[in-house]
Amino acid sequence: MTERVQGEVAALRVENLLCRQYLAKSAAAFSPTNFNRFRDMLHGAWWLIALEAYDDAKRLLDALCEVDDDFYWMFEWLASTFATRAWLYSQQGNTEASQADAEAVCRWLARDPNAKPLRVAEYHKALERCDIWYTPAENDSSVKSSASMLCTALTLLVLYQQMAQARAEPEEAQGYAERITVALALLKQKLTSTSR
């Protein structure tokens, strides 16, 4: 998995230098069993999506979703990775692949031995938390710091959106989708800004 992730990063076609540098540094330190390194690569996939480098993002997500260990323990991060790819597939109109990845999200979350059912209040709290992150991210002069906040919000939003869709709650899923659009626009603005 590590070699494939590093290979996909080496083959990136995205032109944004900051994105290329971030992903090259993250790939050099990548380990599929290290929480922070896995998070950095998933955040890099969101950078690619924000920059509309969808093919690069898809290949990176494919590599991150390639887990050959039945006992893999980073359930939530892998679920978030599948949720991100499911979202990307849905944006590209690939309903079948999106549905398959949404089902993988549920499978990975169900594997957590300490899993607890989420209550409606937790979904609303997640939305409020993401809304709170937008203002500091927008005002932060550090591109990497603000990008990290936005990618964390995106990772959380897309996971909850996929769960809402799995529960057939279209209005709730739409609320997440709207926030994903806002976060992606802010992230793109940060990554393409010449003044930062």
N, C-alpha and C positions, 0 to 999 in steps of 0.2 A: 504494500500500500504506500509506504513512504517513497519508494522509487517512482511509483506512478504519479503521485502528487508532485514530486519534484520535476518529473518529466513534463507534466502538463504546464507547470509554471515556466519551465524553460522554453516551451513552445508558444507562449502567449503572443497574441497579435495586437493586444491593446496598445495604444500609442501613449497613453498618459504615463509619464515618467515616474511620478510619485507612486502610482499604483504598481508599476513594474518593480520598483525598488522595494515597496512594502511586501509584495508577494515573494520576491526573490529572498529577502531576509527571512520571512516567515517559513518559506520552504526549506531553507538551509537548516533551520532549527526544528523542523516538523517531526513530531512523533505521534502516531495515532493513539497512544496511551497517555499522552500528556494533555491535561485539560486546557492549559493556556495555549499550547501550540495548536491544538485542534481548533480552538476558538479563533485564533488568529487567521487560520486558513479559511474558516467559514466566513469571517468578516471580510476577507479578501474576495470571496465569491460575491458578497454584496457590493463591494467596490466595483467589481466588474459589471454587475447588473446595473448599478447606478450610471456607469459610463456607457451603457448599452452595448457592452462587449458580451453579448448573450452566448455566442458559441464558446468563447473562452470560459465563461461562468459555467456553462453546462458541462464542459469537459472536466473542470476542476471539481464540480459537484459529483460527477460520475466517479471520479477517483476517490473522493471522500466517502462516498456511499459504498465503496467496494470493501466490505468487511467480511473476512473469511473465518471469523472466530465466533463460534456459537456462544461463547461465554463473555463476549465483549461487555465491558462494564459501564461505558459512558453513554447510558441509555438516552438521557435527555439531549445530549449534544448530537448524537446520531439521529434522534427523532427530529431535531431542529434542522439537520442537514437534509434529511428526506423531505421535510416540510418546505424548505427553501426550493428544492428541486421540483417538488409538486407545484408550488406556486409558479415557478418559471415555466414549467410545462403548460399550466393553465393559461398563462399569458400568451403562449405561442399556439394555443388552440389544440393542444394534444391532450384531450380529455382522458383517454385510456391510460396514458403514462402518468398523468397527474393523479388519477384515482388509485393506481397501483402504488405510487409513492405515499399517498395519503393513508392507505392501508398499512404501509410499512411504518409510518409514524405511530399509528396505534399499536402495532406489534412491539415496537421498541419501547414505547412508554409502558406497555403491559409487562415487560420483562423486568422492570424495576422492582426489586423485592420489597421496597419501602413505599411503593406507590400509594397515593391517597386520592380518592375521588375529588375533583375540583368542584367547588361550589360556585354558584353564579356570582356571588360577591367577589370571588377571586378574579374572575374574568374582568369585572368592572374595575377592580383595583389595578390590574395589569394595564388596562387602557389609560387610567389616570396617571400611572407611573410613566408610561411612554409619552403622554402629553406633556408631562413635567420636564422630560429630558429634551424636548425640542428647543426651548428657549435657551438653555445654557449651551446646547450644541450649536445653535445659530450664532450666538454671541462669542463663543470661544475662539480665540485667535490661533490656537493650535489646530491645524487640520487633522492631525492624527488623533488628538484627544476628542475633538468633536465627532470625527468619523467613528471612533470607538463607541461613543454614546449612541449614535444613530444606528450602528450595526447591532448593538445589543438590543435596542428597541425593535429593529427589524426582525431579529432572530426570535424574540419573544412574540411579536405580533403575528408572524407567519405561522408559528407553532399553534397559537390559539386560534388563528383563522382556520387552519386545517382541521382542528378538533371541532370547531363550530360547524364546518361543512360536513364532517363525519356524523354529527348529531342532527343534521338536516335543519340547521338554524340559519337560514339565509340572511336575515336582518342583522344578526350578530356578526356573521362572517363579513358582511358588507361594511360594518363599522371598523373592523380590522383592516379591510382592503383600503378604505379611505385613508387610514393612518399610514399604511404601508406606502401609499402614493406620496403623501406629504414627506415622510422620512426619506424616501428615495430622491425626491426633488431637492431636499436640503443637502443630502449626501453628495449628489451630483454637483450642486453649487459649490460645496466645499472643495471637492476634488478638482474642479475645473477653474477655480478662482486663481487669477494671476497675482492678486494682491496678498496672498497668504504664503 
